[in-house]
Amino acid sequence: MSKRIQIELPDEFIELCEADGVEPKRVLRGFIADLAEIINWASEPRKDGYSSNGSDERRLAREYYERVGYPYWKEFK
């Protein structure tokens, strides 16, 4: 099950993406796919378009997530 949310993106992020010639949507989808370990197999392509960028990217996304401390935020609410 997927869920749609809307967020405002800061100009700095938009400008970074524009400077690199990549759509912000692509960057965010790629990071989400790496973090959630979503692999889009050629034999069974996902209809939603989410696909990891590779094993190193999955590892680095997870390291970032854990380093920020997101898994522990629920303990401090």
LINFENWO-V927165 format. One record per residue. N is the residue number from 1. RES is the residue in one letter. OMEGA is omega in whole degrees, -180 to 180 (NA if undefined). Layout:
# LINFENWO-V927165
n = <N,N>
res = <RES,RES>
omega = <OMEGA,OMEGA>
This chain:
# LINFENWO-V927165
n = <1,2,3,4,5,6,7,8,9,10,11,12,13,14,15,16,17,18,19,20,21,22,23,24,25,26,27,28,29,30,31,32,33,34,35,36,37,38,39,40,41,42,43,44,45,46,47,48,49,50,51,52,53,54,55,56,57,58,59,60,61,62,63,64,65,66,67,68,69,70,71,72,73,74,75,76,77>
res = <M,S,K,R,I,Q,I,E,L,P,D,E,F,I,E,L,C,E,A,D,G,V,E,P,K,R,V,L,R,G,F,I,A,D,L,A,E,I,I,N,W,A,S,E,P,R,K,D,G,Y,S,S,N,G,S,D,E,R,R,L,A,R,E,Y,Y,E,R,V,G,Y,P,Y,W,K,E,F,K>
omega = <178,-179,179,174,176,175,174,180,-180,180,-178,179,179,-180,177,180,179,-180,-180,177,-180,179,178,179,-180,180,-178,177,-180,179,179,180,179,-179,-178,180,178,-180,-178,-178,178,-179,179,-176,178,-180,-178,176,178,179,178,178,178,-175,178,179,177,-180,-178,177,179,178,178,-178,-179,-180,176,178,-178,-180,-175,-177,-178,-180,-175,179,NA>
